Amino acid sequence: MSKKINPKPIKKRAVSKLNKNKILIISIIAVVIVVGLIFGITLAVKNRGPADDATLAEVKTNGFHELVFVMSDGTEVNAGALPSNHEGIQIISAKRSEIVSVGTSGATEEIRIVCEDDENRTYELVWNIPKFGKSCSLKTARISYQGVLVFTVKQNGETKEIKQGNLLKLSTPAKEMTPSGASDYATDESLDKSQTVYLDMKIKGYGTVTLALDRGAAPKTVDAFLKLVSEKYYDGLTFNKILDEEKYKDDNSFVLGGISSKSADKVEGEFANNGYSGNYLSHKYGTLSLYHGDDMNGATSEFFICTADNTDLDGKYAAFGYVVSGMNIIEKLAELTGTFSEYDGIKSSELEKYRAKQATIESITVKESN
């Protein structure tokens, strides 16, 4: 009788350990897949773009000092950080101020952007941005290389760009002390003596443009302008001239207003060609500057706002501020006003008809400090 050979027993403990390892690996893979799916879905929701009826829920900054618009449907629109050509200044906070207004260009709401430079000085901008929703849906937002905040929106079935303000106009701290040396024009004690002065310019039928005057760049020019504002000099005057490089093949693009037969003091030209070296503002998109003729010290009330980068004017005219919000209104004015040649060559019998095309300044007032 042959001897029965028993097979070697299977090591149950080893098999059990092997199974446990497999289960552990499978579990880890499953967790990774689930987490990845959740992250992917969340990212997709944020990046899918806002719905057409989405409203603005929050304005914030992220860890990269980027400006972010959070919409009511959970999506986020990243406008990016300040461009590299303005090193040393970063966006540190942003918020909505819940102030809403309605004009001919649609509803707007206020947001506040606070920046800080490498010397820990703070800068603040208050902007009127479009009120997003069914009538104006946000698609994208970006800060251009020139520092302009540009929205792509869908409005009345049409996709277009809306430009708001210029972050690169943060040349001086908003709360810095007034420079030493009293200006000859600052004779009225009621005039705002702060370094940066904010004004609201109401334009009949178009809305309000907010301006910031920079006394650090051109103190005498700012004080002369504020003096005229305090006297209501500009009330009822028009934007009467335009130069448009693209449309009229000229060298520069801007709208010009404030001309009047009323008397106004002449202002010493605060620009390099007149021997003044302290004006650091550049004639870029949205810059406010004082116009003069052949006499560099002959400027009075007439001002212009750049509708393109006109840096060849630097050193030739006294830039003294910039548009904080409402450049979309200024661009509409550029479409309505006439050229220099149209204005200068107009017949007296047609003057009233021509003036009817102009936009009228209802008032310019100093904004109250917050």
C-alpha positions in Angstrom: 0.0 0.0 0.0 1.5 3.3 -1.1 2.1 6.0 1.4 -0.3 9.0 1.2 1.5 12.2 0.7 -0.2 15.2 2.3 0.2 18.6 0.5 1.9 21.4 2.3 -0.6 23.5 4.2 -1.3 27.0 2.8 -0.1 29.7 5.0 -3.3 31.4 5.9 -1.7 34.2 7.8 0.4 35.2 4.7 -2.7 35.2 2.5 -4.6 37.2 5.0 -1.8 39.8 5.2 -1.6 39.9 1.4 -5.4 40.6 1.1 -5.2 43.3 3.7 -2.4 45.0 1.7 -4.5 44.8 -1.5 -7.5 46.2 0.3 -5.4 49.1 1.8 -3.9 50.0 -1.6 -7.4 49.8 -3.3 -8.8 52.0 -0.6 -6.1 54.6 -1.0 -6.6 54.7 -4.7 -10.3 55.0 -4.3 -9.9 57.9 -1.8 -7.5 59.6 -4.2 -9.9 59.2 -7.1 -12.8 60.6 -5.0 -10.8 63.6 -3.8 -9.6 64.2 -7.3 -13.2 64.1 -8.6 -14.4 66.5 -5.9 -11.5 68.9 -6.6 -12.0 68.6 -10.3 -15.8 69.3 -10.0 -15.1 72.2 -7.7 -12.5 73.6 -10.1 -14.8 73.1 -13.0 -17.7 74.9 -11.2 -15.4 77.9 -10.4 -13.9 78.0 -13.9 -17.0 77.4 -16.0 -17.8 81.1 -16.1 -20.7 82.9 -14.4 -24.2 82.3 -15.4 -25.9 85.1 -17.4 -28.0 86.1 -14.4 -25.2 85.8 -11.8 -24.7 88.9 -9.6 -21.5 89.9 -7.7 -21.4 88.3 -4.3 -17.9 89.3 -3.1 -14.7 91.0 -4.2 -11.5 89.6 -2.6 -7.8 88.9 -3.1 -6.0 85.6 -3.0 -2.5 84.5 -1.8 -1.0 85.8 -5.0 -2.3 89.4 -4.5 -4.7 88.8 -7.4 -8.1 90.5 -7.7 -11.0 88.0 -7.7 -14.7 88.5 -8.3 -16.9 85.9 -6.6 -20.3 85.5 -8.3 -23.6 84.5 -6.8 -23.5 81.1 -8.6 -20.2 80.1 -6.9 -18.0 80.9 -9.9 -14.9 83.0 -9.6 -13.5 85.4 -12.1 -9.8 86.2 -11.6 -8.6 89.6 -12.8 -5.0 88.9 -12.0 -2.4 91.0 -10.1 -0.8 94.3 -10.8 1.5 94.0 -13.9 5.2 93.6 -13.6 5.9 97.1 -14.9 4.8 98.6 -11.6 7.0 96.6 -9.1 6.7 97.3 -5.4 2.9 97.8 -5.3 0.6 94.9 -4.6 -3.2 94.6 -4.0 -3.7 93.7 -0.4 -7.5 93.9 0.0 -10.7 94.5 -2.0 -14.3 94.8 -0.9 -17.8 95.9 -2.1 -19.2 99.0 -0.5 -22.9 98.2 -1.3 -23.4 101.6 -2.9 -25.5 101.3 -6.0 -26.4 104.0 -8.5 -28.2 104.1 -11.8 -27.3 106.3 -14.8 -27.8 106.3 -18.5 -25.0 103.8 -18.9 -26.7 101.3 -16.6 -26.5 100.4 -12.9 -23.1 100.5 -11.1 -21.9 99.6 -7.7 -18.8 100.7 -5.7 -15.8 98.6 -4.8 -12.7 99.5 -2.9 -9.2 98.4 -3.8 -6.4 98.9 -1.3 -2.8 98.5 -2.3 0.5 98.6 -0.5 4.0 99.5 -1.7 7.4 98.1 -0.5 7.6 100.9 2.0 4.3 99.9 3.6 2.4 102.9 2.4 -1.2 102.3 1.5 -3.2 103.4 -1.5 -6.9 103.2 -2.0 -9.2 103.4 -5.1 -13.0 103.6 -5.1 -14.4 102.4 -8.4 -17.9 102.3 -9.9 -18.1 98.9 -11.7 -21.0 97.5 -13.7 -23.8 95.9 -11.6 -23.8 92.4 -13.0 -27.0 90.4 -13.6 -29.4 89.7 -16.4 -28.9 93.0 -18.1 -25.1 92.9 -17.8 -23.5 89.5 -17.3 -19.8 89.2 -16.5 -17.6 86.9 -18.6 -14.0 87.8 -17.9 -12.0 90.4 -16.0 -8.3 91.3 -16.3 -5.8 94.0 -15.3 -4.1 95.2 -18.5 -0.4 96.0 -18.8 -1.3 99.7 -18.5 -3.1 98.9 -15.2 -6.6 99.3 -16.5 -9.3 97.0 -15.1 -11.0 95.5 -18.2 -14.3 93.6 -18.0 -15.7 91.5 -20.8 -19.5 91.6 -20.4 -22.6 90.5 -22.3 -25.1 93.3 -22.5 -28.2 93.4 -24.7 -27.0 90.3 -26.5 -23.7 92.0 -27.4 -20.3 91.1 -26.0 -18.1 94.1 -25.3 -15.3 95.5 -23.1 -15.8 97.9 -20.3 -12.7 99.7 -18.8 -12.7 101.0 -15.3 -10.0 103.1 -13.7 -6.2 102.7 -13.7 -4.4 100.9 -10.9 -1.1 102.3 -12.1 -2.1 105.8 -11.1 -1.2 105.0 -7.5 1.7 107.4 -7.6 1.3 108.8 -4.0 -0.2 107.5 -0.8 -3.8 108.5 -0.2 -3.1 109.5 3.4 0.3 111.2 2.9 0.7 114.7 4.4 0.4 117.7 2.1 3.8 118.9 0.7 5.5 121.8 2.4 5.1 125.2 0.8 1.7 126.8 0.5 0.4 127.3 -3.0 -0.3 130.9 -4.2 -3.7 129.6 -5.4 -4.8 127.9 -2.1 -6.2 131.1 -0.6 -9.5 129.6 0.4 -9.3 127.8 3.7 -12.2 125.6 2.7 -10.2 124.0 -0.1 -9.2 120.4 0.4 -5.5 120.4 1.3 -5.0 116.6 1.3 -2.4 115.0 -1.0 -5.1 113.2 -3.2 -8.4 114.9 -3.7 -11.4 113.0 -5.1 -14.1 114.8 -7.2 -17.4 113.9 -8.7 -18.0 115.4 -12.2 -21.7 115.1 -13.2 -22.3 115.2 -16.9 -25.8 115.8 -18.1 -27.4 112.8 -19.6 -24.4 110.5 -19.1 -23.7 110.0 -15.4 -20.8 110.7 -13.0 -17.1 110.5 -13.5 -14.9 110.3 -10.4 -11.6 112.1 -10.6 -8.5 112.0 -8.4 -6.3 115.1 -8.2 -2.7 114.5 -7.3 -1.3 117.5 -5.4 2.1 115.8 -5.1 2.6 115.9 -8.9 1.3 119.4 -9.6 0.3 121.4 -6.4 -0.4 124.7 -8.0 -2.4 123.2 -10.8 -4.5 121.2 -8.4 -5.2 124.2 -6.2 -6.1 126.4 -9.1 -8.5 123.7 -10.4 -10.0 123.3 -6.9 -10.5 127.1 -6.6 -12.5 127.1 -9.9 -14.5 124.1 -8.6 -15.3 125.9 -5.3 -16.5 128.9 -7.4 -18.7 126.6 -9.5 -16.8 127.8 -12.5 -17.3 124.6 -14.6 -21.0 124.3 -14.0 -22.8 124.5 -17.3 -19.6 124.3 -19.4 -19.1 121.7 -22.1 -16.7 119.1 -23.4 -16.1 121.0 -26.7 -13.2 119.4 -28.5 -11.8 116.0 -29.3 -8.6 114.6 -30.8 -8.8 110.9 -31.8 -5.6 109.4 -33.2 -7.5 106.4 -34.8 -10.4 108.3 -36.2 -8.8 111.6 -37.3 -5.2 110.4 -37.9 -3.9 112.8 -35.3 -0.9 112.2 -32.9 -3.0 112.0 -29.7 -6.4 111.0 -28.4 -8.3 113.0 -25.8 -11.5 114.9 -25.0 -11.1 118.6 -23.9 -13.5 120.8 -21.9 -13.8 123.7 -19.6 -13.3 126.5 -22.1 -15.1 129.7 -21.1 -15.3 133.4 -21.7 -15.3 133.9 -17.9 -12.0 135.1 -16.5 -9.7 132.7 -14.7 -6.2 133.1 -13.2 -3.2 131.8 -15.2 -1.4 128.8 -13.8 2.3 128.4 -13.8 3.2 125.4 -16.0 4.2 122.4 -13.8 6.0 120.3 -16.4 9.6 119.6 -17.5 9.7 121.9 -20.6 8.8 124.8 -18.3 11.6 124.0 -15.8 9.5 122.0 -13.3 10.9 118.6 -12.5 8.4 117.4 -9.8 5.6 116.1 -12.1 5.8 112.3 -12.2 2.4 111.7 -13.8 2.4 110.3 -17.3 -0.2 111.1 -20.0 -1.6 107.6 -20.1 -5.2 106.4 -20.7 -7.5 108.2 -18.2 -5.0 111.0 -17.2 -6.4 114.5 -16.4 -4.2 117.4 -17.6 -4.4 121.2 -18.0 -4.4 122.6 -21.5 -2.3 125.6 -22.6 -1.6 127.4 -25.8 1.7 128.9 -26.9 2.3 130.4 -23.5 3.5 127.6 -21.2 2.3 129.7 -18.2 -0.9 130.7 -19.8 -3.2 127.8 -18.9 -6.4 128.8 -17.1 -9.5 126.5 -17.0 -9.3 124.2 -20.0 -8.5 120.6 -19.2 -8.3 117.4 -21.2 -8.7 113.7 -20.4 -6.6 111.1 -22.4 -8.6 108.4 -24.2 -5.4 106.6 -25.1 -1.7 106.6 -24.0 -0.3 110.0 -25.0 3.1 109.8 -23.4 4.6 112.2 -26.0 2.8 114.9 -24.1 4.8 114.2 -20.9 6.9 117.3 -20.0 4.8 119.5 -22.3 1.5 119.7 -20.2 0.7 119.6 -16.5 -0.9 116.2 -15.8 -2.5 116.7 -12.4 -4.9 113.7 -11.9 -6.7 110.8 -13.4 -10.1 109.2 -13.8 -10.9 106.8 -11.0 -14.2 105.6 -12.5 -16.3 106.5 -15.5 -13.9 106.2 -18.4 -16.7 104.5 -20.3 -18.6 107.8 -20.1 -15.5 109.8 -21.3 -15.3 107.4 -24.3 -18.9 108.1 -25.1 -18.2 111.8 -25.1 -15.4 111.2 -27.5 -17.9 109.8 -30.0 -20.1 112.9 -29.7 -17.8 115.9 -29.7 -16.2 117.4 -32.8 -12.7 117.7 -34.0 -10.5 120.8 -33.6 -11.0 121.7 -37.3 -14.8 121.3 -37.0 -14.8 123.6 -33.9 -12.5 126.3 -35.2 -14.0 126.5 -38.7 -17.7 126.5 -37.6 -19.9 129.4 -38.8 -21.4 131.6 -36.2 -24.9 130.9 -37.6 -24.4 127.2 -36.8 -22.8 127.6 -33.4 -25.9 126.8 -31.4 -26.5 123.7 -33.5 -23.0 122.6 -32.9 -23.2 123.2 -29.2 -26.2 121.0 -29.0 -23.9 118.1 -29.8 -21.8 118.8 -26.7 -22.0 117.2 -23.3 -22.6 119.6 -20.5 -20.9 119.5 -17.1 -23.7 119.9 -14.5 -21.3 120.2 -11.6 -17.9 119.2 -10.2 -17.9 118.7 -6.4 -15.3 117.4 -3.9 -16.2 114.0 -2.6 -16.6 113.7 1.2 -13.8 111.9 3.0 -14.8 108.5 4.4 
